[in-house]
Amino acid sequence: MIYIFNFIISILCILSIFFYNYYTRGIIKNYFKNHTIFFLLKLLFISMFICIFIYNFSISNYKIFIISGVLNFTFFHVLEGFVIQKNLFKNEIKN
């Protein structure tokens, strides 16, 4: 059950990495605003997913699900930061 849970969270986080990787034009203009919006939406959606998953499947050891979900989210957020940093440096305007 925990493998399916973490796999779904990984897929959600990988989708945002692909979005950032292929649609950089609109993101570069307002980088901090877009990053904040995406971060909060991902955090809200994954938090709701954790709660729905725990309450609907009546999981008794819910702490391991919360910790693994947060660690999974943190890992992919750092990975997303490296991808965005690479794209920002590649598209930087040189003076």
Secondary structure as the mmCIF struct_conf table of DSSP 4:
data_model
#
loop_
_struct_conf.conf_type_id
_struct_conf.id
_struct_conf.beg_label_comp_id
_struct_conf.beg_label_asym_id
_struct_conf.beg_label_seq_id
_struct_conf.end_label_comp_id
_struct_conf.end_label_asym_id
_struct_conf.end_label_seq_id
HELX_RH_AL_P HELX_RH_AL_P1 ILE A 2 TYR A 22
HELX_RH_AL_P HELX_RH_AL_P2 THR A 24 LYS A 29
TURN_TY1_P TURN_TY1_P1 ASN A 30 ASN A 30
HELX_RH_AL_P HELX_RH_AL_P3 TYR A 31 ASN A 56
TURN_TY1_P TURN_TY1_P2 PHE A 57 SER A 58
BEND BEND1 SER A 60 SER A 60
HELX_RH_AL_P HELX_RH_AL_P4 TYR A 62 LYS A 90
TURN_TY1_P TURN_TY1_P3 ASN A 91 ASN A 91
HELX_LH_PP_P HELX_LH_PP_P1 GLU A 92 LYS A 94
#
